[in-house]
Amino acid sequence: MIQKGSFWVGILSLLLALFGFVTSAMAHAGGTPRIVNQPAGDFVISVWTLPDPVVSESESNFIVYVAEAEGFDQSRASTPVLGANIQLTFTNGRQTIMFPATHERATNKLFYESYLELPSGGTWMVDVVISHEGLRGEAQFEVDVEGDASQTNWLLYGGIGLIVIAVGWFVWQSFADEEDDD
Amino acid sequence: MDPVLRGLLLSWELRPVFILFLLTLAILYTIGWTRLRRKSVNSTLANRWRLTAYWVAFAIVIIALMSPIDILGAELFYFHMIQHLLLTMIAAPLVMLANPMPFIMWGLPRKPRKRFGRMIAWMISGKESLGRKILRQATKPGVCWFIMLALLWIWHEPPMYNLALRNEFWHDIEHIAFFWSAILYWWHAIGAAPHIHPKMARIFRVGYLFGGIPVTFILGVKIAFATGILYTYYETRPRLPVIGLSVADDQILGGIIMWVPGSMMYFAAALVLVARWMQEQQNLPPVPDPEWLDRGEAAK
């Protein structure tokens, strides 16, 4: 029989190793491009979304980049517009919801970000309105939102499950052999 | 200060849970290091440079994963290459140089330490079983080298790389693959604990390190000299001022970073091994005169 304490130390080591394994990544992704370098009044804007696909009733991230339209050339460095007011308006025919996008929420401080939860799946029309020092711009795009039932990431759970089983087996084996020796 | 530069320098993504996890390991390491240093007579295991290597690796992981280097990796290929080099070519070998297993184990309280020790002892010299056999075969030096090569090359295929840039989940998987395959590779190259396999002779370790050069060299050259844009995702990102390049120039620079500094790290590590070996040879006692050296004594 395996000692109870030894087994739990094994399990604890396994969980710690797994946590380290997962947190060693913590990557920053750019998101799915929705509109890229689209002229919007006095500005040129780009929008990306995370995750892919956007799922209802769970947090999604809308990332906006605003550049000055004057002299814009997409192959060359653009001048970002900083400190603008950005409003995202979501409509699906039945509901209208508004969220601001700000530098404060953004990881890259040259961008604007909004973290939000959309209440239901289906196609939503997103209206982006930018205002800055008397200038204004507006752009629209559609985003397909999946219902929350489909958000289970079986690939992730399957992968983690396999690692847990494999490492757990090794831990078990090590203690089983030790007991045999005793 | 230029507002754009200021914005870039302020772009940090601090993750308290991750910092806490790393800090816990670093504290365990430091406690274990102190205990082993007190125990050992000449402190060969608990060297000061091992402790320094661990804390420097800790700082590099934080910088690579939370500083503007991480944020800009989503905008520019060359920043992404710098991030990967920091993780796989600097942090991973430093972690292995610090030989974390014994120190973290000795950082644990007595009871869990003993149990953890028994588990490690099983890995090293336990009864021959299927589990041990699989573990030994799956972590042979050649297998670890191949895992590193395969993962690096597969993840730099444009569809895979573009997917990782777009999707956080796949980006996480990519970083896990790079960091842990590098840890496995450097584990053999440096000869850190646990010693599941017999430690490679120094000459083989030098060869093993030279074997790492083509892994990044070929891939770096392929990217730097590619005729078109490989990673089209970057075409959807804005060209930022101050640090921005055109997508094509960015790709060339990223390829060169992987090719030159990427390969140089293996070369430098091999040179260090050779230099240490030569130094050890110098410190050996003088060899007595060979018997074949005829000094005319026989004739006397």
Interface residues (C-beta under 8 A of the other chain):
Chain A: G5 S6 V9 G10 L12 S13 F19 G20 F21 V22 T23 S24 A25 M26 A27 H28 A29 G30 G31 T32 P33 V36 N37 S46 W48 L50 P51 D52 Y65 A67 Q74 S75 R76 A77 S78 T79 P80 L82 H103 T107 N108 K109 L110 N153 L156 W169 F170 V171 Q173 S174 F175 D177 E178 D180 D181
Chain B: P3 V4 R6 G7 L8 L10 S11 W12 E13 R15 V17 F18 F21 L25 V61 L65 M66 D70 I71 L72 G73 A74 E75 K111 P112 R115 F116 R118 M119 W122 M123 G126 K127 S129 L130 G131 R132 L135 A164 L165 R166 N167 E168 F169 W170 H171 D172 I173 E174 H175 I176 F179 W180 Y233 T236 R237 P238 R239 L240 P241 V242 G244 S246
